[in-house]
Structure formats: C-alpha cells, structure tokens
Amino acid sequence: MSRIGILVGGGPAPGINSAISSAALKAIDEGYEVIGIYDGFSHLIDGRTDMVRSLTAEEVSRIHGTGGSILRTSRANPTRSPEMLARAVGSLDALGITRLVTIGGDDTAFGAREIAAAAEGRIRVAHVPKTIDNDLPLPGDMPTFGFETARDLGSRIAQNLMEDSRATSRWFFVTVMGRKAGHLALGIGKSAGATVTVIPEEFTTEPITVDRVCTILEGAILKRRVLGRPDGLIVLAEGLGEKMDPEELARMPGVEVEYDSYGHLRLAEIPLETILRREVQRRFAARGESVPITDLRVGYELRCAPPVPFDVDYTRTLGYGAARFLLADQVSDSLKLGGIVTLSHSGHLSVRPFEEFRDPDTGRTAVRLVEIDSEDYRVARQYMLRLETRDLEDPEMLEKLAREARMEPGEFVERFAGAVNGYSNGS
C-alpha cells in the first residue's frame, strides 16, 4: 500500500488538526495508508523512524474543531547541515513515504522544499501554509490559517484589558506575537480599538531604537492625559524586537539574546513590553511623576485555541487540496518537487511552486509585511491616539502638551518631533 506522511512544523496555530484530518481522510478514502510523524522534522533528522503513528479515519474524523496538534510540532530545521538533510530524506525513504504533507509557516515550507529537492523526485511535498503571524505572501492576500482565530481571541483579551485600564486608571503595554510582520498586532489593536498599536513596518530605517519607540509611547500617554484620560492600552508587535539592535537589547537588565535553529532571534525570550515599560516610567519619574503601567505578552494563549468556523472551513479545504495534489498521477514540471497549497477568495484551490514564494535576495521563503500605504493601515492609524504633526503646529494644543510634560513648548517640539516624523495618516 502506498504511504503518505503528515507532519507539523513551527509554532502551533488554530486549525492544525482540521488540516490533518481532511488530508488524512481524503488519502484514506483513496486507499492510501497515512502515517502521522511526531514533532515535525526533529526525529527524521536524527534518523529515527519510530516516532510515527498510523492515522485511521475513526481517529481523525472528529478532530477538526479542536486546538493544538495531535502530531505535536517542533522548530527542528533539516537544512542546518547536509547530514541532517540526508538523514531526514533517508528516514522518509525507510518509512516508505513518497508523498508528504507539511503543515507550517515560512521556515517549514523552506525545509520541506529542500527535502523534496534532496530526494530528487522520490518524495513530492504539499505544504499547507500555517501561521498566526499571517506573514506568508499567499495569492490574493488570503490570510494564513490560524490568523483569524488568533485575532478573534486576541481582540477579546484586549477588550478585557481596556476595561481593566479604565477601571484602575492604568496603562497596559501588551506585546503580541509576530516575528517580522505586524499583522496580528494590528488586527488585534484595530479590532479592539486599542489606544495605540506600534508595528515594525512603520519604521523605514533600521535599527529601531528603544528610545524612538518609547518617545512614541510617552507622547501618546501625554496626549491622552491632555484629553482627560489617565488610562489606555498600547499594543506592540513582537517584530519590533527583530528590527532592534541585538547589542542594545543585550544591554538591558534581564535580557539574554538567543537564536533558534533557523537563525531567528528568539523574540519570545525578549521582554520587549517590560523594557519599554521601565524606560517610559523612568522618563515620567525624572519629571517627578509616576505612571501606572502593567506589561504583559499575548501569544501563547492564542496558538492552541479551538479554531473559529472560518479556520475550520479554510483548513478542511486546504488539507483536501494537499491530498488531492499528492494523489495525482501527473503534475507539471514546475511542481515535480511539490508546492504550497492555496485557496482563492472565490474558492478555487491551486498548488503553487515553492519558487513563487522565495525571496530572490535571501533564497528563503518571502515574508508578507503590513503595507503602511494601504487604506487598511490608514484607517487603523486614523483611530489611534498618537502625537501628530498637527498637535505640534497647533499653539493651544502644544501649550497643553508642554505643560503636561513640564516642558517649554519649544523643548517639547524638539523632544517629540521624532515621534511624529515619517508616517502621516494624511489628516
């Protein structure tokens, strides 16, 4: 009997089990044996073939509405060395797997493509794009699965925190997951009506300094006070840390800079919200004031939530598309190694070659960033409460802001001009 393997890589995302279920059921229905591979690539690159399980229709038929991953997941990277890549291919060969479904984000897609290439045609791969970061450049700007569930739950958490901030007259600094892109942070901040959302895409120069971000936050707090409110919620995209100077971060108390197996900064280990909270509070203390701020991180709570109907529907279709592609007798030359399964807004499935998603400069899977020139972002900025150029140009408003900051107007402009330079919402 022919065998199809399924594995999951990267961080968890709502909808994984639904994708596993639909891919497995389609393959089983066509007479294939389906082998679930535990913990992503981690055991394959060690040459192990025992960390697998046979998936039956009875086992997977009702898991589509559950969170987590019945096959678990890991960030193990089969491309770290030629030896690891060869062992991963050898393990799949030993298991008799000639078709492989991989479920994951940009790193998993890259690893899957390299395995298919190293197998020289013996293994065809269908990659199902998954990440709550929403940072894979899918055709038609379709979201990656898991994003809508994460945004839904994250928005409800943010709304609860906003009520807490009003009740206690305090600020919350909340970091939201997203390694490079600010999609999830912006989606949560915009949906919940956060006071401010700061994402890495709004900064056109690198590195982003802690000072510049804190000036934006400090300015927002001062403006909020002038308008009569001592409270608020600031959403920070985790990817801000990716664009900061690692040496500057390493100098911060209690921060250790580490990298994962794909060479990415371990952003979850960097307490960005704490770093910024301490610095903003220090600035107010220097003026003889205190500002109550609570810092926390939102991300892990979102990753294994039961998927919302959109993500269940979406992943059932993607999983079906992955199996259908792998079961096909003939594919085009561009898809001999496999590709990434996509769904259009009109409901049509297609499999695109891995090369379509590659960044020509890095050779890695390309990353989709928030387009700050889009109407979507302009609307988000319109309803944030941030210092704007017009605030510094309006004598009456400037006088109030300077008084709140215990500065002279000219001193205030000099200090906070950097908080409004760059992006403009056109108002």
Protein Blocks (a to p, Z undefined) as FASTA:
>chain_A
ZZdddddedjddehjlmmmmmmmmmmmmnopacdddehijmlmmnopaklccdddfklmm
mmmmpgcjfklpafbdfklpmklmmmmmmmmmmnopabdcddddfklmmmmmmmmmmnno
paccddddddfklpaccehhiacehjlmmmmmmmmmmmmmmmmmmmnopadddddedfkb
cklmmmmmmmnopabdcdfklpmbdcddfklmmmmmmmmmmmmmmnopabdcddddfklm
mmpcfklmmmpghiacdddfkopacfklpcfklmmmmmmmmmmmmnopacdddddddfkl
mmmgccdfklmmmmmmmmmmmmmmmmpmbdcfklmnoccddddfkopacdddfklmpcfk
lopacdddddfkbmklmmmmmmpccddfklmmmmklmmmmmmmnopafklmmmmmmmmmg
ojaehZZ
